[in-house]
């Protein structure tokens, strides 16, 4: 079976987009993990499947992380998906409505002179601090502690259609993200595992963030993570309602109100055809 894929990234958070508007090949977890393998596959943080929308949505996004596990939502991923959807003529010149497992998302699209999407602003919906909705098994999601290898972290849990643990550190560059992230991802209080943000306030209305993504590892950027970090910092009175979030892959712009808006770039890298059976045989 030949798979037709587009590789894109949004501040370094890279995805393979599978166009399934006409036919869905039904990628399984093993195929997704093989495609995302950075040494023996193409390499990506996850695979996004673009499929038809219904009930007023222009399209539907399904996200599978690099480990083959389903995920609810990606703020960077939905912007990458928007590039492919717009290229296929979905939505309007400036607007796209996408259904995800984390809820419906509305995007404002920004195009180059050739009509291709180069940036998008996503209405990510409201951040939630209700434990059952995050979900996390605690009475209160605030002022949580987690200790790994003798280091105690403190922060808050938040939901952005997926779970996040936002931890405040002196300097994310010094944080032991790759050592402690895997342990924190599997915090027993979070039934579906969690994304983990290591955050510092770095100036007026500015945050620096490193992210350990559930099912992926450390990534150069995480859209939902940036939103969760900004929402937590705002609730604590550390930033106002417009926040610049610096991640390893670039800069994301967050606007906080009744809902959280995420703005940032989209870069198309290449299109590729992959023989799935041949790829899987090469990994055997």
Backbone bond lengths (Angstrom), bond angles and torsions (degrees), N, CA, C in turn:
res aa  C-N    CA-C-N  psi(-1)  N-CA   C-N-CA  omega(-1)  CA-C   N-CA-C  phi
1 X - - - 1.460 - - 1.524 109.58 -
2 X 1.324 116.20 130.59 1.461 121.41 177.62 1.527 109.88 -95.07
3 X 1.318 115.64 126.85 1.455 122.12 178.38 1.523 108.83 -102.90
4 X 1.318 116.70 132.08 1.455 122.44 177.78 1.523 107.77 -102.05
5 X 1.325 116.94 112.67 1.457 122.47 -171.31 1.520 110.99 -126.06
6 X 1.317 115.72 150.19 1.461 122.49 171.02 1.517 107.86 -117.57
7 X 1.321 116.35 133.43 1.460 120.00 175.25 1.525 108.22 -101.66
8 X 1.341 115.30 130.77 1.463 122.41 178.27 1.518 108.60 -139.06
9 X 1.335 115.10 162.63 1.461 118.40 170.83 1.522 109.78 -140.70
10 X 1.319 113.94 154.70 1.465 122.35 177.24 1.521 106.19 -129.72
11 X 1.329 116.45 106.08 1.472 123.51 -171.62 1.527 111.44 49.61
12 X 1.323 115.89 43.09 1.453 120.74 174.54 1.516 115.80 86.17
13 X 1.302 118.50 -11.42 1.464 123.20 175.20 1.526 105.91 -80.23
14 X 1.346 117.89 105.08 1.464 119.96 -168.32 1.524 112.38 -104.65
15 X 1.337 113.69 146.56 1.455 121.71 -175.09 1.519 109.98 -140.14
16 X 1.325 114.20 153.19 1.452 121.99 166.83 1.523 107.28 -103.41
17 X 1.325 116.61 128.20 1.463 121.49 -179.87 1.520 108.51 -106.18
18 X 1.321 116.01 122.33 1.454 123.17 177.63 1.520 108.44 -100.28
19 X 1.318 116.79 118.27 1.459 122.30 178.94 1.527 108.42 -81.28
20 X 1.340 116.44 107.51 1.460 122.14 -179.65 1.521 110.70 -117.49
21 X 1.337 116.19 29.09 1.466 119.88 -179.56 1.523 111.36 -66.30
22 X 1.329 116.63 -34.35 1.464 120.42 -177.81 1.521 112.06 -97.00
23 X 1.329 116.33 -36.49 1.465 120.70 179.11 1.518 108.54 -156.10
24 X 1.326 116.50 137.10 1.460 121.64 -178.65 1.526 109.09 -104.61
25 X 1.346 118.41 114.73 1.465 119.75 -179.94 1.523 113.76 -72.71
26 X 1.335 117.54 -10.21 1.457 120.48 176.22 1.513 113.28 67.49
27 X 1.314 116.10 63.40 1.459 120.45 -179.30 1.524 111.05 -62.86
28 X 1.326 116.67 132.84 1.452 119.99 175.24 1.522 110.06 -93.73
29 X 1.330 116.44 172.91 1.464 121.45 -175.14 1.521 111.73 -61.56
30 X 1.326 117.32 -37.17 1.466 120.76 -178.92 1.525 110.19 -65.06
31 X 1.332 117.19 -42.37 1.463 121.36 179.58 1.515 111.05 -64.51
32 X 1.327 116.74 -41.73 1.463 120.20 179.89 1.528 110.01 -63.82
33 X 1.327 117.21 -46.11 1.462 120.09 179.64 1.522 111.09 -61.40
34 X 1.334 117.50 -37.07 1.464 121.15 178.88 1.528 110.79 -67.13
35 X 1.310 117.43 -44.04 1.460 121.11 178.82 1.523 111.64 -62.49
36 X 1.331 116.88 -37.62 1.458 121.55 -175.49 1.529 112.80 -82.55
37 X 1.321 117.60 -11.70 1.462 121.15 -179.25 1.530 109.47 -60.24
38 X 1.334 116.71 123.16 1.468 120.61 -173.75 1.526 113.13 -80.94
39 X 1.313 117.82 -7.44 1.455 120.58 179.57 1.530 111.97 -108.02
40 X 1.347 116.06 -36.91 1.462 119.71 -174.50 1.529 113.35 -118.24
41 X 1.337 116.70 -4.00 1.454 120.75 176.44 1.514 110.16 -119.86
42 X 1.314 116.78 -148.81 1.468 120.66 177.12 1.522 110.23 -82.70
43 X 1.332 115.37 -43.97 1.461 120.94 -178.32 1.510 112.18 100.72
44 X 1.325 116.67 121.21 1.464 121.88 177.63 1.515 108.63 -172.51
45 X 1.338 115.07 163.06 1.463 120.94 174.82 1.521 112.02 -81.41
46 X 1.329 116.86 -14.79 1.454 120.05 179.22 1.516 110.96 177.63
47 X 1.330 115.32 169.89 1.466 122.32 176.66 1.521 108.69 -115.00
48 X 1.323 115.64 129.99 1.457 123.01 177.27 1.524 108.44 -107.36
49 X 1.310 116.94 129.60 1.461 120.73 175.50 1.526 109.02 -104.59
50 X 1.340 115.39 123.96 1.460 123.04 177.68 1.515 108.07 -95.03
51 X 1.321 117.25 114.31 1.456 121.63 -179.42 1.528 109.74 -129.69
52 X 1.338 117.35 168.27 1.463 119.62 -175.39 1.528 113.16 -59.96
53 X 1.327 115.37 151.35 1.455 121.59 175.38 1.512 111.08 -95.23
54 X 1.305 115.07 170.37 1.460 120.43 176.61 1.517 108.46 -152.34
55 X 1.326 115.48 163.21 1.472 122.13 177.55 1.528 112.48 54.66
56 X 1.335 115.97 42.09 1.464 120.37 175.04 1.512 115.19 97.38
57 X 1.327 118.22 -9.11 1.469 120.88 176.93 1.524 109.51 -86.21
58 X 1.331 116.37 142.65 1.459 120.66 177.80 1.520 111.57 -73.45
59 X 1.339 116.74 -30.04 1.464 120.96 -178.29 1.520 109.21 -164.30
60 X 1.318 114.56 175.68 1.463 121.86 178.83 1.525 108.78 -126.28
61 X 1.325 116.70 140.30 1.461 122.39 176.72 1.524 109.71 -113.93
62 X 1.330 116.04 128.99 1.456 121.86 170.80 1.517 107.67 -115.71
63 X 1.320 117.01 128.97 1.457 122.30 -177.37 1.524 110.18 -113.84
64 X 1.336 114.99 128.09 1.458 121.67 171.51 1.523 107.35 -121.21
65 X 1.336 115.87 125.55 1.460 120.74 -178.27 1.530 111.25 -71.24
66 X 1.327 115.08 170.95 1.466 121.15 -175.20 1.526 112.96 -60.66
67 X 1.328 117.69 -23.86 1.459 119.61 179.29 1.527 112.75 -86.63
68 X 1.334 116.80 2.29 1.454 120.93 -179.84 1.508 114.67 90.97
69 X 1.336 117.40 3.24 1.465 121.47 -179.16 1.521 111.77 -92.21
70 X 1.317 115.80 140.82 1.463 120.90 177.08 1.519 110.64 -67.19
71 X 1.335 116.43 143.73 1.461 122.59 174.67 1.523 108.46 -128.38
72 X 1.332 115.38 156.99 1.451 119.17 -174.72 1.526 113.27 -80.51
73 X 1.344 116.58 -40.11 1.460 118.31 -167.02 1.517 110.42 -161.36
74 X 1.318 116.29 149.22 1.468 122.64 171.23 1.521 108.24 -144.29
75 X 1.323 115.98 122.20 1.458 120.05 178.82 1.513 112.45 -69.56
76 X 1.333 116.81 -38.11 1.461 119.58 175.03 1.524 110.47 -72.69
77 X 1.326 116.60 -39.12 1.447 120.47 -179.18 1.516 113.32 -62.86
78 X 1.320 117.53 -41.41 1.466 119.50 -177.54 1.521 110.56 -67.88
79 X 1.349 117.89 -27.60 1.462 119.50 174.55 1.533 110.44 -70.52
80 X 1.338 116.50 -38.87 1.468 119.28 175.71 1.529 110.91 -63.85
81 X 1.325 116.25 -43.18 1.461 120.21 177.65 1.520 110.56 -59.53
82 X 1.336 116.76 -36.98 1.466 120.83 -178.25 1.523 111.65 -61.25
83 X 1.326 117.04 -34.70 1.462 120.42 178.19 1.531 109.83 -58.83
84 X 1.338 116.12 -48.64 1.461 120.39 -177.93 1.524 110.55 -69.16
85 X 1.336 116.53 -42.63 1.466 119.99 -179.77 1.523 111.36 -61.05
86 X 1.336 116.44 -43.75 1.470 119.91 179.38 1.518 110.73 -65.55
87 X 1.325 117.09 -38.49 1.465 121.00 178.07 1.527 111.11 -62.80
88 X 1.333 116.11 -30.04 1.473 121.08 176.73 1.524 112.23 -83.60
89 X 1.331 117.42 0.36 1.461 121.12 175.67 1.508 114.90 88.41
90 X 1.329 118.00 13.66 1.459 120.43 179.26 1.526 110.70 -81.45
91 X 1.327 115.66 154.79 1.457 120.72 179.46 1.518 111.71 72.29
92 X 1.341 115.14 -161.91 1.461 121.13 176.86 1.524 108.90 -108.90
93 X 1.302 116.39 -176.33 1.462 120.74 179.00 1.525 111.49 -57.39
94 X 1.328 116.87 -33.90 1.465 119.55 -171.60 1.524 114.30 -126.06
95 X 1.350 118.24 7.25 1.463 118.72 -173.69 1.517 110.40 -147.46
96 X 1.338 115.89 140.73 1.457 122.23 177.18 1.517 108.36 -141.55
97 X 1.324 116.10 135.55 1.464 122.18 178.32 1.528 108.25 -112.29
98 X 1.333 115.76 122.72 1.463 121.58 -173.56 1.523 109.73 -125.43
99 X 1.326 116.09 129.98 1.457 120.30 172.03 1.525 109.19 -90.76
100 X 1.342 115.96 136.25 1.459 122.46 177.19 1.521 108.37 -132.80
101 X 1.319 115.99 169.63 1.464 119.87 176.03 1.518 111.83 -66.25
102 X 1.344 117.27 -17.35 1.456 121.91 176.92 1.524 113.26 -94.55
103 X 1.326 117.18 4.45 1.455 120.73 -179.81 1.523 111.91 119.30
104 X 1.328 115.79 172.84 1.469 121.45 -179.46 1.522 109.60 -77.36
105 X 1.329 116.36 137.97 1.457 122.63 179.50 1.533 109.63 -125.52
106 X 1.320 115.51 136.85 1.459 122.29 178.38 1.523 108.35 -111.24
107 X 1.338 116.73 129.28 1.454 121.89 -176.76 1.521 110.99 -116.80
108 X 1.325 116.27 136.53 1.458 122.49 166.13 1.521 107.25 -92.89
109 X 1.335 116.63 126.95 1.451 121.95 -174.21 1.522 111.15 -103.13
110 X 1.326 115.22 142.85 1.464 121.72 176.40 1.526 107.13 -123.34
111 X 1.353 115.86 126.82 1.456 120.75 -170.95 1.521 111.80 -115.88
112 X 1.338 114.73 152.90 1.453 121.36 171.41 1.523 109.52 -77.01
113 X 1.337 115.24 179.04 1.453 119.97 178.11 1.516 113.30 -62.17
114 X 1.348 117.24 -25.49 1.464 120.30 179.06 1.525 112.52 -87.60
115 X 1.332 116.31 5.00 1.455 120.51 176.63 1.515 115.52 88.90
116 X 1.330 117.54 -2.74 1.459 119.82 -179.46 1.533 110.94 -84.51
117 X 1.320 115.72 144.52 1.467 121.29 -179.12 1.531 109.50 -71.15
118 X 1.339 116.22 128.75 1.468 119.85 176.51 1.527 112.16 -116.51
119 X 1.349 116.80 -10.87 1.465 121.39 178.09 1.519 108.14 -161.10
120 X 1.311 115.22 161.33 1.460 119.79 178.67 1.511 109.68 -154.01
121 X 1.318 115.04 151.65 1.458 123.14 174.06 1.521 106.89 -115.43
122 X 1.334 116.19 126.29 1.459 121.72 -174.78 1.521 110.59 -112.68
123 X 1.328 116.43 127.54 1.457 120.08 168.13 1.522 106.67 -78.74
124 X 1.327 115.42 106.32 1.457 121.53 -172.93 1.526 113.37 -86.50
125 X 1.343 116.89 1.43 1.445 119.36 -174.93 1.519 110.22 79.86
126 X 1.310 117.89 177.78 1.470 120.32 -178.20 1.519 112.44 -77.21
127 X 1.317 115.59 147.62 1.466 119.91 167.64 1.522 107.72 -74.74
128 X 1.311 116.98 142.22 1.456 119.56 178.10 1.525 110.30 -117.60
129 X 1.333 113.92 142.48 1.460 120.61 174.00 1.529 110.64 -117.61
130 X 1.338 115.82 16.58 1.461 120.18 176.34 1.532 108.66 -83.50
131 X 1.334 118.32 119.07 1.465 120.61 -174.81 1.522 114.48 -51.22
132 X 1.335 117.30 -42.03 1.465 119.60 -177.10 1.517 112.28 -67.46
133 X 1.319 117.23 -26.85 1.460 120.67 -178.33 1.522 112.65 -88.56
134 X 1.339 117.42 -19.01 1.471 118.70 -176.70 1.521 112.39 -64.79
135 X 1.321 125.95 -48.86 1.459 127.71 -11.16 1.534 110.96 -95.08
136 X 1.354 114.40 150.97 1.452 121.60 175.96 1.526 107.53 -150.27
137 X 1.312 116.53 141.75 1.454 122.25 -174.67 1.524 110.38 -91.37
138 X 1.337 115.56 73.76 1.460 122.76 176.45 1.520 108.31 -141.60
139 X 1.316 116.24 161.00 1.471 119.86 175.28 1.517 110.59 -74.30
140 X 1.330 116.47 -41.70 1.459 122.26 178.32 1.531 108.80 -131.53
141 X 1.350 118.33 138.46 1.468 120.51 179.53 1.527 112.97 -84.73
142 X 1.328 116.92 2.95 1.463 120.59 -173.50 1.542 111.39 -98.74
143 X 1.336 114.13 148.79 1.467 121.57 175.58 1.526 111.88 54.26
144 X 1.318 115.13 47.19 1.458 120.70 177.68 1.529 109.89 -82.07
145 X 1.311 115.46 153.63 1.458 121.33 175.06 1.524 109.43 -121.46
146 X 1.332 114.96 145.99 1.456 121.32 173.82 1.520 107.53 -145.25
147 X 1.300 116.97 130.75 1.463 121.42 -178.07 1.516 110.01 -116.80
148 X 1.333 115.67 128.76 1.459 122.71 178.41 1.522 108.34 -133.24
149 X 1.307 116.93 125.13 1.470 122.37 176.75 1.531 111.74 50.75
150 X 1.321 116.07 39.59 1.456 120.84 176.85 1.514 115.52 84.42
151 X 1.330 117.35 -3.68 1.464 121.11 177.48 1.520 108.91 -100.18
152 X 1.322 117.51 126.51 1.463 121.99 179.68 1.525 109.37 -102.49
153 X 1.316 115.04 125.05 1.467 122.34 177.58 1.517 108.99 -105.48
154 X 1.332 114.98 150.26 1.463 120.46 176.89 1.522 109.39 -133.51
155 X 1.324 115.30 142.56 1.457 119.30 179.15 1.511 110.72 175.40
156 X 1.320 115.64 -160.75 1.458 122.33 -175.57 1.521 110.11 -126.13
157 X 1.322 115.77 153.29 1.459 121.72 171.27 1.523 108.81 -95.68
158 X 1.329 115.82 146.49 1.458 121.18 179.17 1.516 108.74 -149.16
159 X 1.327 116.09 154.39 1.454 121.38 177.27 1.520 111.13 -115.74
160 X 1.345 115.64 134.40 1.459 121.59 174.93 1.531 109.06 -126.84
161 X 1.337 115.22 42.68 1.455 120.03 -169.95 1.509 110.24 86.49
162 X 1.326 117.04 -11.45 1.456 125.67 172.76 1.525 107.66 -147.57
163 X 1.320 118.62 162.32 1.467 120.37 -172.52 1.531 113.09 -85.21
164 X 1.327 115.10 144.53 1.467 121.64 178.80 1.518 110.13 -138.95
165 X 1.334 114.56 144.01 1.454 122.68 171.30 1.520 106.37 -118.22
166 X 1.338 116.63 109.63 1.460 122.99 -174.99 1.524 108.07 -98.79
167 X 1.327 116.32 113.20 1.461 122.55 -174.80 1.518 109.73 -113.96
168 X 1.323 116.70 133.38 1.461 120.96 -178.60 1.528 109.64 -94.87
169 X 1.329 115.14 130.48 1.455 122.28 -178.73 1.527 108.59 -130.85
170 X 1.324 116.40 163.67 1.461 119.95 179.54 1.524 111.38 -65.75
171 X 1.322 116.72 -43.96 1.456 121.50 -178.93 1.526 108.17 -151.54
172 X 1.342 118.03 113.82 1.463 119.68 -179.72 1.528 113.80 -56.90
173 X 1.332 117.31 -28.44 1.461 119.72 179.49 1.521 112.12 -62.72
174 X 1.335 116.22 -27.26 1.464 120.69 179.96 1.522 112.80 -93.88
175 X 1.330 116.58 -6.96 1.468 119.93 -177.00 1.529 110.43 -69.98
176 X 1.322 115.58 146.12 1.478 121.31 -179.04 1.536 109.05 -88.27
177 X 1.315 113.93 65.84 1.467 120.78 -172.67 1.526 111.36 -63.23
178 X 1.324 117.01 -48.15 1.460 119.16 -175.49 1.519 112.53 -74.60
179 X 1.346 117.51 -23.79 1.453 119.78 177.76 1.531 112.02 -84.50
180 X 1.317 116.18 -43.46 1.462 120.05 -174.35 1.532 113.15 -94.68
181 X 1.338 116.82 -23.49 1.461 119.96 -179.61 1.520 113.88 -54.70
182 X 1.360 118.62 -45.60 1.469 118.70 -179.62 1.521 113.34 -61.23
183 X 1.326 117.12 -36.27 1.472 120.33 178.44 1.531 110.56 -70.25
184 X 1.329 115.98 -43.46 1.463 119.76 -178.71 1.525 111.37 -67.89
185 X 1.320 117.18 -34.25 1.474 120.51 176.93 1.516 111.03 -55.93
186 X 1.317 116.50 -36.77 1.463 121.83 -177.12 1.533 112.14 -98.53
187 X 1.334 117.54 27.28 1.461 120.89 175.50 1.532 108.79 -51.27
188 X 1.334 118.06 124.97 1.476 120.48 -174.51 1.520 113.75 -62.35
189 X 1.325 118.05 -14.98 1.458 120.22 179.14 1.527 112.34 -77.72
190 X 1.340 117.11 -14.11 1.467 121.27 -176.25 1.523 108.70 -109.32
191 X 1.317 118.33 107.50 1.471 120.42 -170.10 1.521 114.32 -66.98
192 X 1.330 118.12 -28.18 1.469 120.33 -178.78 1.525 111.92 -108.32
193 X 1.331 116.49 24.21 1.474 122.41 -174.76 1.535 109.06 65.73
194 X 1.322 116.21 170.67 1.462 118.49 -174.55 1.520 111.85 -143.15
195 X 1.316 115.58 151.33 1.454 122.16 165.91 1.525 107.38 -78.74
196 X 1.328 116.64 149.04 1.464 120.41 -175.54 1.529 108.95 -128.77
197 X 1.344 115.61 127.01 1.461 121.20 177.38 1.527 109.83 -110.98
198 X 1.325 116.31 131.59 1.462 123.42 174.66 1.525 105.75 -105.62
199 X 1.342 117.20 113.30 1.463 122.02 -162.20 1.519 111.59 -127.27
200 X 1.334 116.02 141.65 1.466 121.65 167.79 1.517 108.63 -134.71
201 X 1.334 115.41 148.92 1.469 121.22 172.86 1.521 106.72 -83.99
202 X 1.334 117.03 120.95 1.465 120.76 -169.95 1.521 113.40 -114.45
203 X 1.324 117.64 9.78 1.460 121.41 179.29 1.504 108.94 160.45
204 X 1.331 116.74 179.44 1.465 118.82 178.45 1.535 111.03 -58.24
205 X 1.310 115.72 115.76 1.463 121.89 176.78 1.529 112.21 58.51
206 X 1.323 116.72 36.70 1.460 121.50 178.69 1.523 109.87 -135.14
207 X 1.311 115.41 139.22 1.456 122.34 177.46 1.525 109.85 -126.30
208 X 1.323 115.97 147.12 1.455 121.60 166.56 1.523 107.54 -110.32
209 X 1.328 115.62 133.99 1.460 120.25 -171.68 1.525 109.87 -137.68
210 X 1.340 115.59 134.07 1.457 122.02 163.58 1.522 107.37 -114.98
211 X 1.330 114.90 145.56 1.462 119.49 -171.28 1.517 111.24 -127.02
212 X 1.326 114.73 134.10 1.459 121.72 165.76 1.520 106.25 -104.55
213 X 1.340 116.57 112.08 1.462 120.05 -176.33 1.519 110.89 -91.72
214 X 1.302 114.14 133.50 1.456 122.15 176.26 1.533 110.42 -55.74
215 X 1.322 115.95 125.14 1.453 119.91 176.46 1.514 114.79 78.58
216 X 1.336 118.12 4.23 1.469 121.04 -177.23 1.518 110.87 -129.65
217 X 1.341 116.81 -51.74 1.457 122.35 -172.45 1.517 109.29 116.29
218 X 1.335 117.16 -163.71 1.464 118.61 177.22 1.524 108.79 -71.11
219 X 1.326 115.84 132.10 1.457 121.63 178.51 1.527 109.19 -119.56
220 X 1.328 115.17 160.28 1.460 119.83 179.94 1.518 112.24 -70.63
221 X 1.324 116.61 -17.77 1.460 120.25 -177.96 1.517 108.89 -164.63
222 X 1.316 116.27 157.64 1.467 122.32 174.47 1.519 107.64 -151.52
223 X 1.325 117.14 115.43 1.457 120.72 -176.86 1.520 112.85 -66.33
224 X 1.341 116.66 -48.76 1.467 118.36 178.99 1.521 110.34 -65.32
225 X 1.346 116.49 -33.86 1.461 120.02 177.54 1.513 112.56 -64.68
226 X 1.330 116.56 -41.51 1.466 120.41 176.65 1.523 110.64 -62.21
227 X 1.342 116.03 -41.26 1.467 120.21 178.79 1.527 111.23 -64.76
228 X 1.338 116.64 -44.66 1.459 120.29 179.45 1.519 110.96 -62.57
229 X 1.351 117.06 -43.28 1.462 120.59 179.49 1.516 111.22 -61.43
230 X 1.336 116.43 -43.74 1.465 120.25 179.73 1.525 111.03 -65.70
231 X 1.334 116.88 -41.30 1.470 120.10 -179.00 1.524 111.14 -65.03
232 X 1.325 116.99 -41.06 1.461 120.62 178.57 1.527 110.54 -66.53
233 X 1.333 116.78 -45.87 1.466 120.18 179.61 1.525 111.02 -62.82
234 X 1.323 116.90 -36.71 1.472 120.95 178.65 1.517 110.46 -66.95
235 X 1.311 117.22 -43.54 1.474 120.23 179.15 1.514 110.76 -61.45
236 X 1.328 117.03 -33.75 1.463 121.90 179.34 1.531 112.70 -80.78
237 X 1.329 117.74 -3.21 1.456 120.90 179.47 1.517 114.34 78.87
238 X 1.341 117.11 19.87 1.460 121.05 -176.42 1.525 112.85 -89.94
239 X 1.343 116.58 -21.74 1.458 122.07 179.29 1.520 108.47 -140.78
240 X 1.335 115.45 165.60 1.465 119.61 177.24 1.531 108.56 -90.31
241 X 1.343 116.59 -156.24 1.459 118.43 -174.37 1.529 114.04 -91.97
242 X 1.321 117.95 4.85 1.463 121.74 171.52 1.528 108.25 -127.26
243 X 1.315 116.51 118.10 1.456 121.11 -169.61 1.528 109.86 -128.16
244 X 1.312 115.69 133.79 1.459 121.71 171.57 1.521 107.74 -97.00
245 X 1.322 115.86 122.24 1.460 121.00 -178.35 1.529 108.76 -110.02
246 X 1.329 115.01 118.23 1.461 121.33 178.84 1.523 108.90 -93.87
247 X 1.321 115.65 122.14 1.455 122.00 175.97 1.527 107.60 -120.36
248 X 1.322 116.11 170.64 1.468 118.87 -176.56 1.521 112.13 -59.55
249 X 1.339 117.43 -29.99 1.460 121.09 -176.85 1.504 115.45 -92.20
250 X 1.339 118.57 0.40 1.464 119.54 -179.79 1.513 112.49 147.03
251 X 1.327 115.50 -145.20 1.463 121.78 -174.07 1.523 109.27 -129.85
252 X 1.337 115.36 135.36 1.454 122.88 174.63 1.526 108.63 -118.90
253 X 1.320 116.15 146.03 1.458 121.89 -178.45 1.527 109.33 -112.86
254 X 1.328 115.40 125.55 1.462 121.92 -176.21 1.518 109.23 -117.39
255 X 1.341 115.74 131.90 1.461 121.92 173.48 1.520 107.82 -118.88
256 X 1.345 116.06 126.19 1.460 121.76 -174.94 1.515 110.65 -107.98
257 X 1.319 115.60 133.94 1.455 122.30 177.13 1.514 107.71 -161.12
258 X 1.337 116.92 -137.43 1.465 118.96 174.54 1.520 110.87 -62.35
259 X 1.339 115.07 -31.53 1.456 121.17 172.07 1.527 107.84 -127.82
260 X 1.319 115.76 171.79 1.463 121.56 -179.69 1.528 108.37 -106.59
261 X 1.334 116.15 128.39 1.463 120.66 177.68 1.523 109.49 -107.14
262 X 1.328 114.76 134.30 1.456 122.64 -180.00 1.518 109.12 -116.81
263 X 1.327 116.85 123.79 1.453 121.32 178.10 1.504 111.64 -121.43
264 X 1.340 116.30 140.56 1.454 119.81 178.52 1.512 111.65 -179.62
265 X 1.337 116.20 174.14 1.463 121.53 -174.63 1.520 113.51 -80.85
266 X 1.333 114.49 165.68 1.464 123.52 173.15 1.525 107.18 -134.20
267 X 1.328 116.69 133.60 1.463 121.32 -179.98 1.524 109.03 -126.73
268 X 1.334 115.60 124.12 1.462 120.88 173.69 1.520 108.15 -85.26
269 X 1.328 117.18 126.83 1.466 121.74 -177.08 1.526 110.75 -96.44
270 X 1.336 117.32 -57.24 1.463 120.48 177.35 1.522 109.54 -167.33
271 X 1.330 115.30 166.82 1.460 123.14 169.63 1.528 107.76 -109.77
272 X 1.319 116.56 148.75 1.451 119.56 -176.17 1.528 110.30 -151.33
273 X 1.324 116.08 145.53 1.464 122.33 171.91 1.521 107.92 -104.66
274 X 1.317 116.81 131.99 1.461 121.98 -176.80 1.525 109.53 -126.01
275 X 1.319 115.79 130.63 1.458 121.50 171.76 1.532 107.03 -81.51
276 X 1.327 116.42 104.22 1.461 120.10 -173.87 1.526 112.32 -61.93
277 X 1.321 117.40 -42.91 1.463 119.81 -178.14 1.528 110.98 -64.04
278 X 1.329 116.11 -40.28 1.462 119.23 178.87 1.523 110.79 -65.06
279 X 1.341 116.12 -40.47 1.452 119.98 177.94 1.523 111.12 -60.30
280 X 1.315 116.48 -46.11 1.461 119.80 -178.51 1.529 111.18 -66.44
281 X 1.321 117.85 -35.98 1.465 119.88 177.14 1.525 111.20 -64.58
282 X 1.330 116.33 -34.20 1.462 119.29 -177.97 1.519 111.63 -69.72
283 X 1.334 117.41 -19.84 1.460 120.85 -179.06 1.531 112.00 -92.94
284 X 1.327 115.76 -9.65 1.480 119.67 -175.26 1.528 110.98 -69.58
